[in-house]
Every structure is written in structure tokens, then in C-alpha cells.
Amino acid sequence: MTDILLRNLGFADYEPVWRRMQAFTDARDEATPDELWLVEHPPVFTLGLNGRREHVLDPGPIPVIPVDRGGQVTYHGPGQAVLYVLVDLRRRGLGVRALVTLLEQTVIAFLADHGIRAEARPDAPGVYVDGAKIAALGLRVRRGASYHGLSLNVDPDLSAFGRINPCGYEGLATTSLKRLGVQIDVETAGRAVADKLMHTLPR
């Protein structure tokens, strides 16, 4: 099994990173190592393939970008660790549902390390603490490989989620590590989640 490469893209606009994910996925072959991309984005709303515009309530100055992942609308912005998962699912013997579960369990294990009890919900992918969403998931699979991934609220502007129905759920509460009393920076949190994922992906 090939190794997994972790790339830290720093602070980068959403759309160029998304296009880069597509290009990477289209160009890869059976020998291409899998990669995880850690990034922090300027404020943006992304609307998934199944997304309905009525879930974008009041975007204000924040751009709305229709994208090719599953799911509805979500927010990315400063203070959020975004981890993109560019993995050959066939090579690792993973289905899409299994990868979603693995991502959820990875975040849950990371939160447990910080004394936070979290859970996944069968009706709404993501990770929740006392009913409030702390991590969102959205994937696309093309040519047997995944891209897009997960976002973890470290210390974002949670009021931005009030401009949308997060993931299509009206009034869905959101939370963050900072709100839960965990003091950690975005890069450290993202790297910790990435490290857990690299050690739990099937080889």
C-alpha cells in the first residue's frame, strides 16, 4: 500500500483548491499515493449537488459557490480546520459509506482526547456535541477515488451558520472547540485529526 501524503495548504481561497482536487483526481492512477490536504479558507458558502438555494437564507457579503460534493449548504471560514481526503477507495477496499463513518469516528476520537463526548447521526452526516454540529462532511467519488472531506469548527464565526440552514436543517445549532472550552489552534487541530485518519485508514 502506498503511503499517504499530508499537505498543509495554509490559508487559501476555496475555488482554486477545489479545482486542484478535481485535477488531482482526474490525473491520478493506480500508483498515485493518497493525499490529505489541510487548509483554512476565507469565508465561503458551498452548495452541494443536492443543495437547494432556499437553504441559503441571507449570505450577505459571503460568496455562494455551487460545488460537486454531496449534501446541502455549509460554511467554511477562518477558524475552521478543513481536511480534504483524496483517497483511492478501491485500493483500500472502502465504500463511500464506510469512508464517511471512518471520518466521523476519527473526529469523535479526536474530541474524546480533549474530554468531549461526541456522536454521529444516521440521518445527517457529521459530528455532534449535545445536538450541536461541530464537524461537517461532504464527499465526491470519481474514478473510484474520493475528494472533498471534512471541516472541524475550531474557533470560526459561528454566526455565519445563522445565514444558512446548515446541511439543509433549519435551526441546526453549531458549536466549536473554543465554545466547548478547548484552546487549540487550527493547524494543530487539523494535524491531529489528519494523523488519526492516516493511522486508521485501511492499508
Phi, psi and chi 1 to 4 in degrees:
 res  aa     phi    psi   chi1   chi2   chi3   chi4
   1 MET       -  134.4  175.6   60.8   63.5      -
   2 THR   -68.9  154.7   51.9      -      -      -
   3 ASP   -71.2  167.6  -67.7  -29.2      -      -
   4 ILE  -106.7  132.3  -51.0  173.6      -      -
   5 LEU   -98.1  134.3  -56.6  177.1      -      -
   6 LEU  -105.9  122.3  175.5   61.9      -      -
   7 ARG  -115.1  129.5  -59.9 -171.5 -172.5  -82.5
   8 ASN   -99.7  109.8 -171.8  -13.0      -      -
   9 LEU   -88.0   -3.9  -53.6 -173.8      -      -
  10 GLY    70.9 -138.9      -      -      -      -
  11 PHE  -100.9  115.4 -165.8   76.8      -      -
  12 ALA  -144.8  144.3      -      -      -      -
  13 ASP   -59.2  148.8  -74.1  -22.5      -      -
  14 TYR   -65.6  -54.2  179.4   86.6      -      -
  15 GLU   -61.2  -44.8 -172.0  155.1    3.4      -
  16 PRO   -60.8  -35.0  -23.8   34.4      -      -
  17 VAL   -68.4  -41.9  175.1      -      -      -
  18 TRP   -59.6  -47.3  167.9   37.6      -      -
  19 ARG   -62.7  -34.8  -62.6  -57.9 -176.2 -169.8
  20 ARG   -67.6  -37.6 -172.5  173.2  158.8 -170.2
  21 MET   -61.5  -44.4  -77.4 -168.3  -74.9      -
  22 GLN   -61.1  -45.3  -68.8  176.6  -44.3      -
  23 ALA   -64.1  -41.2      -      -      -      -
  24 PHE   -60.4  -45.4  175.2   89.1      -      -
  25 THR   -66.7  -40.1  -58.9      -      -      -
  26 ASP   -69.5  -28.9  -73.0  -17.9      -      -
  27 ALA   -91.8  -15.8      -      -      -      -
  28 ARG   -71.7  157.2   68.4  179.8  -57.1  164.2
  29 ASP  -132.1 -170.5   60.3   27.0      -      -
  30 GLU   -66.1  -15.5   62.2  -85.9    4.3      -
  31 ALA   -98.4   -4.9      -      -      -      -
  32 THR   -70.5  124.5  -56.4      -      -      -
  33 PRO   -62.7  146.7  -21.3   32.8      -      -
  34 ASP   -70.4  153.7  -67.6  -27.2      -      -
  35 GLU  -135.3  149.1  -62.8 -167.6    3.0      -
  36 LEU  -116.6  131.5  -57.4  177.6      -      -
  37 TRP  -114.0  122.2  -64.9   -0.7      -      -
  38 LEU  -101.5  128.1 -178.5   61.0      -      -
  39 VAL  -152.1  156.9   63.9      -      -      -
  40 GLU  -124.7  132.3 -169.0  174.9    1.5      -
  41 HIS  -108.7  151.6  -69.5  -55.5      -      -
  42 PRO   -63.2  164.8  -16.6   29.4      -      -
  43 PRO   -57.0  130.7  -26.1   36.2      -      -
  44 VAL  -159.0  143.7   63.6      -      -      -
  45 PHE  -102.8  133.9  -65.6  119.6      -      -
  46 THR  -117.4  136.6   65.9      -      -      -
  47 LEU  -112.1  114.7 -167.0   64.2      -      -
  48 GLY   -70.2  176.3      -      -      -      -
  49 LEU   -57.8  -35.2  -74.0  169.1      -      -
  50 ASN   -93.1    5.0  -55.4  -42.4      -      -
  51 GLY   -68.6  141.3      -      -      -      -
  52 ARG  -111.4  133.9  -59.4 -152.6  -55.3  -92.8
  53 ARG   -60.2  -26.8  -81.3  -83.9  176.4  175.3
  54 GLU   -66.3  -14.3   58.2  -98.7   36.4      -
  55 HIS   -81.1   -9.0  -69.9  -51.8      -      -
  56 VAL   -93.4   99.0 -178.0      -      -      -
  57 LEU   -79.3  -49.0  -53.5  176.2      -      -
  58 ASP  -157.0   80.3  176.2   23.4      -      -
  59 PRO   -66.9  -22.6   24.3  -33.7      -      -
  60 GLY    58.9 -134.0      -      -      -      -
  61 PRO   -82.5   -1.0   30.3  -34.7      -      -
  62 ILE   -84.5  126.0  -59.5  174.4      -      -
  63 PRO   -66.5  150.8   21.1  -30.3      -      -
  64 VAL  -115.5  121.7  180.0      -      -      -
  65 ILE  -118.9  116.0  -58.8  178.5      -      -
  66 PRO   -69.6  131.9  -16.1   30.5      -      -
  67 VAL  -131.0  178.1  -63.0      -      -      -
  68 ASP  -105.6   23.5   59.1  -11.2      -      -
  69 ARG   -91.7  170.7   60.5  163.8  172.1   77.6
  70 GLY   -75.4  170.6      -      -      -      -
  71 GLY    92.4 -174.7      -      -      -      -
  72 GLN  -100.5 -131.2  -66.4  -81.8  -17.6      -
  73 VAL  -102.7  142.1   62.2      -      -      -
  74 THR  -142.4  172.4 -165.3      -      -      -
  75 TYR  -116.8  138.2  167.6   74.7      -      -
  76 HIS  -123.1  144.6  -63.9  -47.8      -      -
  77 GLY  -171.3  176.8      -      -      -      -
  78 PRO   -55.0  142.3  -23.9   34.1      -      -
  79 GLY    90.4    6.1      -      -      -      -
  80 GLN  -122.1  130.9 -170.5 -178.4   69.9      -
  81 ALA   -89.1  119.3      -      -      -      -
  82 VAL  -109.8  128.5  179.1      -      -      -
  83 LEU  -122.5  113.5 -172.9   65.3      -      -
  84 TYR   -93.7  136.1  -68.5  127.7      -      -
  85 VAL  -115.8   99.9 -178.1      -      -      -
  86 LEU  -104.8   89.6  -63.9  100.2      -      -
  87 VAL  -127.9  136.7  167.9      -      -      -
  88 ASP   -79.0  101.5 -173.9  -33.6      -      -
  89 LEU   -68.0  -38.5  -61.3 -176.9      -      -
  90 ARG   -62.9  -42.4  -71.2 -179.7  -66.6 -155.9
  91 ARG   -64.1  -33.5 -170.2  166.3   61.0 -163.7
  92 ARG   -94.4    2.0  -67.3 -175.0 -177.6  -88.6
  93 GLY    66.0   34.2      -      -      -      -
  94 LEU  -110.6  139.1  -82.0  172.9      -      -
  95 GLY   -93.5  170.1      -      -      -      -
  96 VAL   -62.2  -46.4  179.5      -      -      -
  97 ARG   -61.1  -39.3 -178.7   63.9 -114.4 -177.4
  98 ALA   -64.7  -38.0      -      -      -      -
  99 LEU   -67.7  -41.9  178.0   57.9      -      -
 100 VAL   -58.2  -47.1  168.0      -      -      -
 101 THR   -61.2  -41.8  -61.2      -      -      -
 102 LEU   -62.8  -41.2 -174.8   61.5      -      -
 103 LEU   -64.8  -44.2  -66.7  174.8      -      -
 104 GLU   -60.9  -46.4  -69.3  170.4  -25.4      -
 105 GLN   -67.2  -31.0  -66.9  -56.0  -44.6      -
 106 THR   -64.9  -45.3  -61.1      -      -      -
 107 VAL   -65.7  -41.4  174.0      -      -      -
 108 ILE   -60.1  -41.6  -71.7  168.8      -      -
 109 ALA   -66.5  -40.2      -      -      -      -
 110 PHE   -60.8  -45.5  163.1   77.3      -      -
 111 LEU   -64.5  -37.5  -66.6  171.2      -      -
 112 ALA   -61.0  -33.7      -      -      -      -
 113 ASP   -61.3  -24.0  -70.8  -16.0      -      -
 114 HIS  -105.9   18.0  -66.6  -84.6      -      -
 115 GLY    77.7   18.4      -      -      -      -
 116 ILE  -108.6  126.9  -63.0  170.1      -      -
 117 ARG   -91.9  121.6 -176.2  175.5  178.9  178.6
 118 ALA  -129.9  167.4      -      -      -      -
 119 GLU  -149.4  160.8   61.9 -177.4    4.7      -
 120 ALA   -98.3  161.1      -      -      -      -
 121 ARG  -123.1  131.0  -77.1  172.2   42.3  175.7
 122 PRO   -65.6  -25.0   21.6  -31.8      -      -
 123 ASP   -90.5  -11.4   60.7  -40.6      -      -
 124 ALA  -152.2  100.9      -      -      -      -
 125 PRO   -53.9  145.0  -26.5   34.9      -      -
 126 GLY   135.9 -175.3      -      -      -      -
 127 VAL  -126.7  136.3  177.6      -      -      -
 128 TYR  -128.7  144.5  -59.2   80.8      -      -
 129 VAL  -123.0  114.7  178.8      -      -      -
 130 ASP    51.4   40.6  -65.7  -32.0      -      -
 131 GLY    84.4   -7.3      -      -      -      -
 132 ALA   -99.7  136.4      -      -      -      -
 133 LYS   -79.8  129.1 -164.9  164.2 -162.6  171.5
 134 ILE  -114.1  -19.1 -167.0  167.5      -      -
 135 ALA  -142.8  137.9      -      -      -      -
 136 ALA  -114.1  150.2      -      -      -      -
 137 LEU  -129.3  143.4  -84.4   74.1      -      -
 138 GLY  -159.9  130.5      -      -      -      -
 139 LEU  -130.4  159.0  -66.2  169.7      -      -
 140 ARG  -132.8  137.9  175.1   69.6 -171.8  -92.0
 141 VAL  -117.8  127.0  175.1      -      -      -
 142 ARG  -140.3  133.4 -166.6  152.4   77.8 -168.6
 143 ARG    54.8   34.7  -58.8  174.2   63.3 -117.0
 144 GLY    77.7    9.1      -      -      -      -
 145 ALA  -127.1  148.3      -      -      -      -
 146 SER   -96.4  153.9   66.1      -      -      -
 147 TYR  -149.2 -175.9   58.1  104.6      -      -
 148 HIS    63.3 -160.8  -65.3  -70.7      -      -
 149 GLY   168.4 -124.7      -      -      -      -
 150 LEU  -133.7  157.4   67.1   87.2      -      -
 151 SER  -130.4  137.2   57.1      -      -      -
 152 LEU  -118.8  125.6  172.8   67.0      -      -
 153 ASN   -78.1  105.4  -65.4  -23.2      -      -
 154 VAL   -89.0  -61.5  179.2      -      -      -
 155 ASP  -154.4   58.1 -178.2   22.6      -      -
 156 PRO   -83.9  173.9   34.6  -35.8      -      -
 157 ASP   -77.3   97.4  175.9   10.1      -      -
 158 LEU   -66.3  -19.2  -67.6  175.7      -      -
 159 SER   -64.2  -22.9   70.3      -      -      -
 160 ALA   -62.4  -31.6      -      -      -      -
 161 PHE   -67.7  -20.4  -70.4   98.6      -      -
 162 GLY   -72.1  -11.6      -      -      -      -
 163 ARG   -84.5   -5.6  -66.1  179.7  173.7  -87.3
 164 ILE  -136.9  169.5   59.5  173.6      -      -
 165 ASN   -93.7   98.5  -70.1  -30.9      -      -
 166 PRO   -55.1  123.8  -24.8   35.4      -      -
 167 CYS    56.7   24.3  -56.2      -      -      -
 168 GLY    86.1    9.4      -      -      -      -
 169 TYR  -108.5  114.0  -72.6   84.6      -      -
 170 GLU   -63.9  129.1 -176.5  176.8   -6.6      -
 171 GLY    73.2   13.8      -      -      -      -
 172 LEU   -64.9  123.6  179.0   66.1      -      -
 173 ALA   -73.8  147.9      -      -      -      -
 174 THR  -125.4  157.5   53.6      -      -      -
 175 THR  -143.8  179.5 -168.8      -      -      -
 176 SER  -146.7  164.8   65.5      -      -      -
 177 LEU   -59.1  -42.5  -74.6  164.6      -      -
 178 LYS   -62.3  -43.5 -176.9  174.8 -177.6 -179.2
 179 ARG   -62.3  -28.7 -179.6  165.9  -75.0 -172.7
 180 LEU   -89.4    7.3  -64.5  169.2      -      -
 181 GLY    90.4   11.3      -      -      -      -
 182 VAL   -98.9  120.6  177.3      -      -      -
 183 GLN   -97.8  107.4  -60.8  -64.7  -33.6      -
 184 ILE  -154.8  147.9 -170.9  171.2      -      -
 185 ASP   -89.2  163.8   63.6   78.2      -      -
 186 VAL   -60.7  -45.7  170.8      -      -      -
 187 GLU   -64.7  -43.1 -178.3  179.2   -4.8      -
 188 THR   -62.1  -44.1  -58.3      -      -      -
 189 ALA   -63.2  -47.0      -      -      -      -
 190 GLY   -61.8  -41.9      -      -      -      -
 191 ARG   -66.3  -35.3  -77.0 -173.5  175.9  -84.7
 192 ALA   -66.3  -42.3      -      -      -      -
 193 VAL   -65.6  -44.3  172.4      -      -      -
 194 ALA   -60.0  -41.7      -      -      -      -
 195 ASP   -62.7  -43.0 -175.1   62.4      -      -
 196 LYS   -62.5  -41.9  -78.0 -172.0  177.9  -64.7
 197 LEU   -65.3  -41.8 -177.7   58.9      -      -
 198 MET   -61.5  -30.3  -73.5 -169.2  -72.6      -
 199 HIS   -88.7   -9.0  -75.8   90.1      -      -
 200 THR  -113.1  -13.4   53.0      -      -      -
 201 LEU   -63.8  136.7  -84.0  167.4      -      -
 202 PRO   -58.9  143.3  -19.9   30.7      -      -
 203 ARG  -106.4      -  -61.6 -164.9  172.2  -88.0
